[in-house]
Amino acid sequence: MSEITHFIAIPFDLTDDGIVAGQPFKCATPASAIERAKGFWQILGHAGAVAFVRTGYPEAQITVLRRFGTVPDKLPI
C-alpha cells in the first residue's frame, strides 16, 4: 500500500487569545502549497501562514515547507 501525501497551506490570525489557526487548504503540489500560504499572508492579510506536507496514515509525518509572517513555534497540525 502506498503512502498518502497531502500538501497543505494554513493561515494564522492574531486574536485576543493569541495566534489562532484558520481553515487548512489542500493543494496539488508543494509549490502550490507554498504559493497559497504566501498569498494568505501577503495578499489576504493574515498574520502568518505555513505550507507543509503530511505523509502517511494513520501515523503522519509532518514536514514544514515554508513559514510566512507570524506563526506559533509549535504548529497545531
Secondary structure, DSSP 8 states (H G I E B T S, - for coil): ----EEEEEEEEEEETTEEEE---EEESSHHHHHHHHHHHHHTS--SEEEEEEEE-SSS-EEEEEEEEES--SS---
